[in-house]
Amino acid sequence: MKNIMLKTLSITLLSFAAMTVANAADTSKAETNMQIKACAKKKQGDWTSYGYKGVTFNGTCEPNADGKLQFKFPAP
């Protein structure tokens, strides 16, 4: 019984980790544009938030590869 529960828990945790990694890499063009708009009229390091698909994200404005300020998640 203990062995079955341990295997089930391990598989569940691995599944959640895989889904998190897969979703983190999927940033659409629309979401990127919203992240840039969230930092309009703000300075680097300012706290901001934006909503996407019914979820509110909080973070800071940091420069992206193009030099524009874009929403970034705070470091853990």
N, C-alpha and C positions, 0 to 999 in steps of 0.2 A: 504494500500500500504506500509506504513512504517513497519507494523508488518510482512508482507511477506518478505521485504528486510532484516529485522533484522534476521528472521529465516534462510533465505538463507545464509546470511553472517556467522551466527553461525555454520551452518552445514558445510560450506566450511572450516572454520577455524578448526573445530574439525576433519574433514577428513585429512587436511594437518598435524595436530598434530599426528594423529594416524599413518599416513604413515611414518612420521619422526621417531617415536619410533620403529616401526616395522623394518625399514631399519637400524637403529642404532644398533640393536641387531644382525643383520645378518652379521657376519664377517666370510668369508670362510677361509679355510686353505690356499688357494693360496694368498688371500689378507694379511693374517697374515704373511706369508713368505715374501711377498714383503715389508711389514712394517719392518720386521727384517733386510732385505737386505738394506733398505734405511738407516739404522743406522750403517751399517758395517763401520769400521774404523772411527767412530765418538765417541765423549764423551757424557756423560750424560748432558742433557740440550742444546746440539747443535741443531741449527735450521736445518731442512731437509725437503725435499719434495719427493713425489713419485707419479707415475701415475698408475691408475687402471681403466680399462674400459673407457678410454678416458677422465678421470677427474684427474686433478692434485690436490693433497692434500698437504697442508703445516702444519707443526707442529714441535714438538721437539722430541728428543730421550730420553726416560725414561725407567727404568728397568721394565720388566714384571714379572709375577709370577715365571717364571723359572730363573730369574736373568739376562736374556739377554736384551740388549737394543732394544727397539721397538718403532716405531713411535707412538706418542700420539698427539691428537688434542690439541691445546692451550686452556687454560681455558678462558671462556668468560669474 
